[in-house]
Amino acid sequence: MITAVDTNALLALLYEDEHTDKSEAELRRVYREGRVVIAPIVYAELAADGHFDTTSELDQFLEDFSIQLVEPSREAVFRAGEQFQQYTVRRPDAFQCPSCGTKQTVRCEECSEDLAPRQHIAADFLIGGHAAVDGDALVSFDNAFYDAYFPALTVYPE
């Protein structure tokens, strides 16, 4: 079994948030079942976080959790692109009230530009495509997102 890991599960270990215990438990569990891997984009996101000063420090962190850096296949990258294209067609273009459902725009007080809700980026789809095509499961705390775009992918913790 090959389990990929999303950046958020690793950041939970670094910053000890509400997901820390679950993340550590899931990583230990999936390690016993097979290989644990990350795609290069996860490596880059960890490097960008600023927690590590050198590649050696980041490599040691990954080694401590027996996580291997692996390249995604062309099929995985292609699948990521397909799903990202679907997302760009479906993504919201306005804020929506959780009570009444009214959609509205919000303007920046500084420059008067319309603000948009948080958008997913291509990196999120690369992580999902890598896990779905080249692996068997994913450790992430963004289950709803991956369920929407990679529904056959098993995401832990459930």
Order of alpha helices (4+ residues) and beta strands (2+ residues): beta-alpha-alpha-beta-alpha-alpha-beta-alpha-beta-beta-beta-beta-alpha-beta-alpha-beta
